Structure formats: C-alpha cells, structure tokens
C-alpha cells in the first residue's frame, strides 16, 4: 500500500471520527507536541535537522516516539531521556563523510541504557532495505571493532532475511552502538545495553477504516500485519540476539516491542487520551 493512500485513510479518520481537520499531512497547531517536549526540542534540532516535518506530520514515527516517551518519562518510568541519538558512526571510509546512526530515543532505567528504533507506518509501505556495499568491505570497519569479519558475513545475508521488517537498519544501529560501547567503556561500566525495535501495529480500528474504502486494501493490510509480526518474533528477535551471543557481548540484548502493548506504562499521564486517539489505540 502506498504511503499516500495510508495518509488519506488517516485524514479521513481524524476528520470523521475525531473532528480534527488535517491540512495536507500536518497536525494543526493545537495538537502540537512541542510544549510537551520542552528541552527535547533541541535534540531534534541537533538530529536530522527536520524538526518541523518530524514533529508535525501525521505519519511521523519520530513524533510517535517523542509523544510516547515523554509520557513514559513523566510517569516516572525512566531517566536521561534523549531523542535523535547520533553519537556514533558504524563505518570509517577514507575521504568520505559517513552519517551517524540516528536512533529515535535513548533513555535509562536503573543500570540499563535503552536505544529505540521507532516505527509507525513504515512497515506497511516499505520493506527491508538493501545493504550498502560499504558494509561488505572489512577495510571500512573501525580498528576498534575486533571481529569485522563477523559483521561482513552478517551484512552479506541481511537483504534476504525479511521482507517487511527493516532488519538491515537494526544491524547498522547495533554496529554503531557496539562501536560506541567499545570506545566509551566509562559510560557503560556496570550498565546493560538494550536495543529495542518499538513499532505501532495496525489496530482493528484502522483496518476497519481502510475496509470502508476498499475490502482489497483491508485484506492486504491484515496479511501484511500478520507477516510483520511473524518476521519480528520468529526471525528478527532470534537472529539479532543469537548474533549478540556470537559477539560474546554479554551486557547487551535486543527486544521487540509494540506501542499497542505499552499503554499501561503511560495511563497516568495527562496526555494519555490524546496519544491514544491520535494513534488509534483506544
């Protein structure tokens, strides 16, 4: 399903069921989450450089993550919350600037440091990325990486591992975090590292809205949702944790989570109902 069509379904939902008039693909000013973010706005300014698009578009996974995790923080669930973490590049290529990994969220709980890759609608209109050939060249790996051959072997096979879940991106993020961990032992001393894939799963409410327009699209969306769930648990979760074990990276693990199943943690937050309504989670 094309992103344009998905957006049309969202606009219909907001107008007909919520009484919210969406102009183009942007939330109106009264639904802006900027006041909620406060100091977190600086993270977006220093991140991808597109805060307006990321914080206002109805299809933005960065907005979804920022909204949820500010409520998560305000409910007393975490500390040291940051957005758009970009402090490590996975590769080093001579005479070429490599963009850093850009993870949507970083936070801490006790002695655990969590890194979050957030997904909203992307798995429903995009698939797994093809890996850049740079990741297949062992010479481009930082010298601090002791097992570059293992990474090259892994990246040689990621393209075909999944159809919809972007396992390629998750492995790139894992490599960037691994490098940061090796280069900054003082940060991670006595800490555990958790890489999380946190996704929005298409709700029955959204599928019903799509079905009002097209039964064919409803069937497609349901099948794709089921495949995404299967890939996430049966392939991605197992493969990444098995690989972490292969690296002998004892204080790291990978988790798959869904916003749909994480609502209890934010129920006491003031904007809880607004969050659920805007992401069809009630």
N, C-alpha and C positions, 0 to 999 in steps of 0.2 A: 504494500500500500504506500502511495506517495505521501510525503510529509504535507504537501499542500492539501490533500484530501483529509488527512488527520486533523489539521488545523481547522478545516471547515466544520468538522464534527464538534470540535471543542467550542468554536464560536457559537454554534447552534445551542450547545448545552448551556453556556453561560447566559445567552440571551433568553432562551425559552424557559429554562428551569431555575435560573438564579437572578434573572432581571438585570444582568450586567451587560452593558453594551461594549463590545470589544471593537476598537478601531484598528483595522489591519490585523496584526497578530500581537498587539501590546495591551497589557492590563492598564486600566485607567488609573489616574494619579491616586485616587482614594484607596486603591488596593496595592500601592507601592509598599515593598518590604524594606525600603531604605531606612525609615525610622527605627525599625526593629534591629537592623544590623549595627547601627552606630559606628563604633570603631572598625567593624568588619568591612566597611566600605573601602578602606584603604587597601585591604587585601586584594580586592577586585581591581583597584586602580593599578596595583603593582603586579597583577597577574597577567591575564591575556590581553588586557587593555581595552576590553569592550564591555564595561560595566552596564551601560545603558541597555545593550542587547541582552546581556546575560541576566539582568535583574528585572526586566520588564516583559520579556516575551512569554507568551502563554505556553510555549513548548520548551522552555529552557530547563535543562537538567541542573544547571548551576543554581538557578533560582529555587528549584525544588529543594536542593541540598541546603542552601543557605537558610531557607524558611524553616525546614525541619530542624536543623542542628542548632539554630538559635533558640528554638523552643525547647530542644533537648537540653541545652546549656541552662536556660532559665529555670528548668525544672530540677536543677541540681544534679544532673547526671554525669557531667564531665567538666573538665577544666582545660585551660590553654587552647581554646578553640581558635582555629585559623581556617581561612578559606584560600583556595588557589595556591596550595603549597608547591613551590617551584625551585627548590634549593639544590637540585641535583640533576645532572645530565647523564644519560645512560652510556653515551659513547664519546670518544675523542677522535676527531678526524682532522688531520693537518690542513691548515688554511681554509677551514670551513667552520662556521658557527653552528653548533648543534643546539637546537632549542631544548630547554629543560623539560623534564616530566612536569606535568601540571595536574596535580590531584585536587579534587574539588574541596576536600575537607581534611584537616588534621586536628585531632583532639587527644586528650589524655584521660584515662580512668585509672586511678591508683598508680600502679607501676607499669601500665600498658600505654603504648603510643599507637594510636589508630590512624591509618590513612584510608580515605574513602574515595573510590571512583563511583560517582553517581550516574545513574542512567534513568531517564524518564521515557520518552517515546522512541529514542534511537533504535532499540532492537526491533521495532515494528516497521521501520522503513530503511534501515541499514543492516549490513551483515558484518561478519568478521573482516577485519582489514587484512590486506596483503602486507607482508613484512617487507621493509626496505632491505635492499641487498647489502646495505652497510652493516646490518646485524649478522651477516654471514661471513664477515671478514674479521678474523681474530685479531688483526693488527689494530683495529679501531677500538678495541676494548681498553679501558684504563688499566695501567700496570698494576694497580692495587687489586684488581679482580684476579684471584688466584686460579680460577677454573674457567677461563674464557671458552675453552673448547666445549664445555658442557652447555654454555649459553648458545654457542653457534649451532650445536646439534639440536637444541630445543627449538630455536627460531627457524631452523630448516624445515620444521614439521608443523608449525602453528597454523599456517594458512588453511590446512585441510582438517583441522581438529573440530571446528564448529562451523555452523552455517550462519547463525544469527548473533550469538553472544561473542563480543569482541575480546576473545582470549589473547589475541596478539597485543592489544593495548595493555591488558593486565600484566603480561610478561614484561613489556617495556617498563611499566611502572615498577614492577618488582625489581628489575635490574637497577633502576635509578635509586630505589630505596636501599638496595643491597650495597651499592657504592657509597651512599651517604652513611650507612651504618659502619662500613669499614674505614671511612675517612674521618669519622667523628665518634670514636669509641667513648669519649667522655659524656656525650649526650645519651648514649644507650646503655651505659653501665647500670646493671641491675634492673633494666627495663625489658619488657617483652614488646615485640612489634606485631601489629595486626594489620594486614592489608585486607580491606573489605570491598567487595562489589555489592553496592546497595542499589536496587532497582525498583522502579514502580511497575507493578504487574497490572495489566489491563483488567479493570474491575467489571463485574457483571453489569453495572450501571452504564459504563462506557460502551460495552459491547452491545447492550440493548439500544443505545442511542445510534450506534452505527447501523444496527439492524433495521431501524425505522427507515433508513435511506436505501440500504442495499443488503439483502439477505446474503448475497455472494460475499460482500465485504465482511459481514458478520461471521460467516463460516471461515473465511480466510484468517480473520483476526483471532478467532478461537483456536484454530490449528497452530498458528504461529505462537500464540501464548503458551500452548502446551509444549511445543518444541523448545522454546526458550527455557522453560522450567526444567525440562529433561536435560538439555545441554548444560545448564548451570550446575545441577547437582551431580549428574552421572559422569560428566566429562570435566568441566572446569574445576569444580571444587576438589575432586580427587586428584586431577593431574597436577595442579599447582601445589597442593600440599605434599604430594609424592616428590615433586621436584625440590621443594624446600628441604625435605628429608635427604634427598640426594646431595644437596649442597652442604649438608651437616650444619645447617643454620638453626640451631636449637632453640633460639629465643624468638622465632618468627612463625606465624601461621597465617593462613588465608581463610576468609569466611565469605559466604554468600548470604545476603540478607535482602529483605523486601520491605519497602516503606509500609506496605499494606499490613504487615505483621509487627510493626514497630510503633503502633499508635498508643499503646498503654503507657509508654515512657513519657509521652507529652500531654496526656489528658488533663493535667492540672494547669497547663499553660494558658495564658489569656487569649491567644490567637488560635487555639486548637480547632475550634469550629470553622474558622476562616480557612485554615490549612486544609482540613478535610473536604470542605466544599470546593475549593479551588483545584483539588486533585482527585475529585470524585471518589473519596474514601469513606463515605458515610452512607 
